[in-house]
């Protein structure tokens, strides 16, 4: 354990070394300067970093990694800090490397329908720049106004249109990466395929544990001529879940297919006035896009399926403004939670679509067990759940109960054949749930991949992959009915 004097001495040594390779303004070491970087969107866990660096160029990133490698200092990459799993939470004796200043759109190619961007470019900014060519970037996380493409690559982000257009991994052709040894490598290709192993797919979603992204080539898609959204109401949640399965079974792949329970719609409606049916037990948002004729046909087909599945009411957007209003409610579900609860804990698990009703019933039972409310919003089309557990951190033990509630939801996801994350990543939040999902041999295989990229173990260590010792301790805690928190970290 480092003493305070050891940490001060090490900080001074590291700051001096970094200031040799970076402008002085790019090295932050005073606590008041590093405080904004103490957590990401999972604000329950916080830790001041020893130093924050803000490089402007790839060459500066190379130099920073070489300094950290030589001094054996861990590095935590950070984008916009909108992540919800603690993946960008600092390490006390480590460096936070922010890519915020690498924010240029390097090239926009309307003919090949690609854009080359630096990691600090905001997700929405890509579509804004491509709009003049009638193109856009399809993955649209709810945080797209702020989140950056580097963070999207790290977490394999999705969004409300991921059912039809895919996740980040389906929309990125190439990434340029700096390894811990300072080597610059390119994974993937702007061609239809790349030679050798598909390391691009290994890297996307690796949560900053394998390298630092300096450039990303993304696919662009033509902006549809039109799009319309159906808001379907159901008097029972299970009917809405069955409607999701019925749509897919009918061979319909909506551009977006989202579901919100009554708690969520009543939470959101006063906040954005989206026009939601707050009397419904659940609402489905189903979008069709394409030519005017295609959209009219698909809206009619979806309406027929939804009516047959038991929809109590159906409303169809009549203008682009109304379509955006319908979506604004879904995309503002997280901030709207602040209207009805001092704090919320957003989970992220994925399940087979056919088990939606069963899992939501299980979550309802857990509300009684833990004495906490839960609002459910999710990507119904691909079974990616986002339960919002509502609690008050000022009440003793409520956060611990929220954590245990979340862990049980993830365990249920695994039990029904799903997984513990769809797009938020593992970070520190779900590291113990990895012990539920994966066996010892699988965890060791994950570590083998990390060691092949990062033999020094310096890139975002102690995240995403639990050690076998931690899994053993977690098993003991599960038997005793407890949780295994990150006890060394300050919470709230």
Secondary structure, 3 states (H helix, E strand, C coil): CCCHHHHHHHHHHHHHHHHCCCCHHHEECCHHHHHHHCCCCCCCEECCCCEEECCCCHHHHHHHHHHHHHHCCCEEEECCCCCCCCCCCCCCCCEEEECCCCCCEEEEECCCCEEEECCCCEHHHHHHHHHHHCEECCCCCCCCCCCEHHHHHHHCCCCCCHHHHCCHHHHEEEEEEECCCCCEEEEECCCCCCCCCCHHHHHCCCCCCCCEEEEEEEECEECCCEEEEEEEEECCHHHHHHHHHHHHHCCCCCCEEEEEEHHHHHHHHHHHCCCCCCCCCEEEEEEEEECHHHHHHHHHHHHHHHHHCCCCEEEECCCHHHHHHHHHHHHCHHHHHHHCCCEEEECCEECCHHHHHHHHHHHHHHHHHHCCEEEEEEEHHHCEEEEEEEECCCCCCHHHHHHHHHHHHHHHHHHCCCECCCCCCCCCCCCCHHHHHCCHHHHHHHHHHHHHHCCCCCECCCCCCCCHHHHHHHHHHHHHCCCCCCCCCEEC
